Amino acid sequence: MTVGRGSPAAQVRLPDELKAWLQHEAIDNRRSLNSEIVVRLEQSRAQQLAQEPKGAQQ
């Protein structure tokens, strides 16, 4: 999957505290805020798919 300026944009509203935390995490991981969010969502999805029974994955 390729993410970049050509990818569709999605606006997300985050509580100020969560956004600040994500920004600090992104800096610590040397990523942009957008990249940090994408990586975390991909990790969450992979974890969820790994927990689903075989054949139920899409």
C-alpha positions as CSV (number, residue, x, y, z in Angstrom):
1,M,0.0,0.0,0.0
2,T,1.4,3.4,-1.0
3,V,0.5,6.5,1.0
4,G,1.3,9.9,-0.2
5,R,-0.1,13.2,-1.5
6,G,-1.9,11.3,-4.2
7,S,-3.9,9.3,-1.6
8,P,-7.4,10.3,-0.7
9,A,-7.5,12.7,2.3
10,A,-9.6,12.0,5.4
11,Q,-10.2,14.6,8.1
12,V,-10.2,13.3,11.6
13,R,-11.1,15.2,14.7
14,L,-8.9,14.3,17.7
15,P,-9.1,15.5,21.3
16,D,-6.2,18.0,21.9
17,E,-4.6,15.7,24.4
18,L,-4.5,12.8,22.0
19,K,-3.2,14.9,19.2
20,A,-0.4,16.3,21.3
21,W,0.5,12.7,22.5
22,L,0.6,11.5,18.9
23,Q,2.7,14.4,17.8
24,H,5.3,13.6,20.5
25,E,5.2,9.9,19.5
26,A,5.7,10.9,15.9
27,I,8.7,13.0,16.8
28,D,10.2,10.2,18.9
29,N,9.7,7.8,16.0
30,R,11.0,10.3,13.4
31,R,7.8,10.3,11.4
32,S,5.2,12.9,10.4
33,L,2.0,13.0,12.4
34,N,0.2,11.5,9.4
35,S,2.7,8.6,9.1
36,E,2.5,7.9,12.8
37,I,-1.3,7.6,12.6
38,V,-1.1,5.4,9.5
39,V,1.5,3.1,11.1
40,R,-0.6,2.7,14.3
41,L,-3.8,2.0,12.3
42,E,-1.9,-0.6,10.2
43,Q,-0.6,-2.3,13.4
44,S,-4.0,-2.3,14.9
45,R,-5.5,-3.8,11.8
46,A,-2.9,-6.5,11.6
47,Q,-3.4,-7.4,15.2
48,Q,-7.2,-7.6,14.7
49,L,-6.8,-9.8,11.6
50,A,-4.4,-12.1,13.4
51,Q,-7.0,-12.7,16.1
52,E,-9.9,-13.5,13.7
53,P,-10.7,-17.1,12.9
54,K,-9.3,-18.4,9.6
55,G,-11.7,-17.7,6.7
56,A,-13.2,-14.7,8.4
57,Q,-10.4,-12.4,7.2
58,Q,-11.2,-9.9,4.3
